[in-house]
């Protein structure tokens, strides 16, 4: 399950090659990846399955919910049954069976019409939303160039064959202590810079149910050093400039 973190694609050619050699299914976690591409292909269209998120924190939103993308025709029928609460109800309506019954696992995943209408309006504005977010992301990227050159942080890197969607702008600080100090200094300027995910392997349920192979030192290090800067559609240029002026806290 490759995760397209921050809307930047994983190396999908290599991942799909490994999957073919070992007979594996690839499920893209494209929760943050709508409007992003890998070598010209939309994220979510490459693996056998993919998931998008329309949670309120994403670029295109409906408050809650998401979408399952199916790129392998052999998986469509079962996905339909799971969506139909584990029944073959849709097959019944198409006249493929004489009655419908419970045949598999499933649940109620359908959005309400109000949620769907809200999402449709967002989809209509997707290109404009994407352009604005990319403009804000680029403003940040230019603004933090100096502090990266000074060696006090690292900016995001987007490979040349990836087109991202500006889902987030993050910085990597040298260590946990300096990240903590940076967040506190940003808060003193009324700027909501925050850390991000706690690694799953260190979470209570991860420790209870999960498993890892080898050291997770890189994951732990990145989690301790990463800080997210404010980025949302309504962020104004003047607000972005104020944030840049406060970056002397990196020192």
Secondary structure, 3 states (H helix, E strand, C coil): CCECHHHCCCCHHHHHHHHHHHCCCCEEECCCCCCCEECCEECCCCCCEEEEECECCCCCCCECCEEEEECCHHHHHHHHHHHECCECHHHHHCCCCCCCCECCCCCECCCCHHHHHHHHHHHHCHHHHHHHHHHHHHHHHHHCHHHHHCCCCEECCCCCCEECCCCCEEEECCCHHHHHHHHHHHHHCCCCCECCCCCHHHCHHHHHHCCCCCCCHHHHHHHHHEEEECCCCCCCHHHHHHHHHHHHHHC
